Amino acid sequence: MPDLDMSPYAAFVWPAWGISVLVLGAVVARAVVASRRWKAELKRLEDNGEAGPQVTQGAAGQAQ
């Protein structure tokens, strides 16, 4: 079992770990919320016919 006693440094290390976990959790949550919004917006645009056809690049690099 790892020794988690950090004696004089514990007051600095544990809050740093806690803040890191909170920030990373917030970043993940924000990404999930943004992804859901983008998917909903894309679905709305596709349902309304506002999302135009995809433009693909040909072999010469010109739009087809």
C-alpha positions as CSV (number, residue, x, y, z in Angstrom):
1,M,0.0,0.0,0.0
2,P,1.4,3.4,-0.9
3,D,2.4,5.7,1.9
4,L,0.3,8.9,1.5
5,D,1.8,10.7,4.5
6,M,3.4,13.8,3.1
7,S,4.0,15.5,6.5
8,P,5.0,19.1,5.9
9,Y,3.9,19.1,2.2
10,A,0.4,17.7,2.6
11,A,-1.1,21.2,3.1
12,F,0.1,22.1,-0.4
13,V,-0.1,18.8,-2.3
14,W,-3.6,17.6,-1.4
15,P,-5.3,21.0,-2.3
16,A,-3.4,21.0,-5.6
17,W,-4.7,17.5,-6.4
18,G,-8.2,18.6,-5.5
19,I,-8.1,21.7,-7.6
20,S,-6.7,19.7,-10.5
21,V,-9.5,17.2,-10.3
22,L,-12.1,20.0,-10.1
23,V,-10.7,21.8,-13.2
24,L,-10.4,18.7,-15.3
25,G,-13.9,17.7,-14.3
26,A,-15.2,21.1,-15.4
27,V,-13.3,20.9,-18.7
28,V,-14.8,17.4,-19.4
29,A,-18.3,18.6,-18.4
30,R,-18.1,21.7,-20.6
31,A,-16.9,19.5,-23.6
32,V,-19.9,17.1,-23.1
33,V,-22.4,20.0,-22.9
34,A,-20.9,21.7,-26.0
35,S,-21.0,18.4,-27.9
36,R,-24.7,17.9,-27.1
37,R,-25.5,21.4,-28.2
38,W,-23.6,21.0,-31.5
39,K,-25.3,17.7,-32.2
40,A,-28.7,19.3,-31.4
41,E,-27.9,22.3,-33.7
42,L,-26.8,20.0,-36.5
43,K,-30.0,17.9,-36.2
44,R,-32.1,21.1,-36.2
45,L,-30.3,22.3,-39.4
46,E,-30.6,18.9,-41.1
47,D,-34.3,18.7,-40.3
48,N,-34.9,22.2,-41.6
49,G,-32.9,21.6,-44.8
50,E,-30.5,24.4,-43.9
51,A,-27.4,22.2,-43.7
52,G,-26.2,22.3,-47.3
53,P,-24.6,19.4,-49.1
54,Q,-21.0,18.5,-48.2
55,V,-18.4,19.9,-50.5
56,T,-15.8,17.3,-51.3
57,Q,-12.3,17.9,-52.7
58,G,-11.5,16.2,-56.0
59,A,-8.1,14.7,-56.9
60,A,-6.9,18.1,-58.3
61,G,-8.0,19.9,-55.1
62,Q,-11.0,21.6,-56.6
63,A,-14.5,21.5,-55.1
64,Q,-16.8,19.1,-56.9
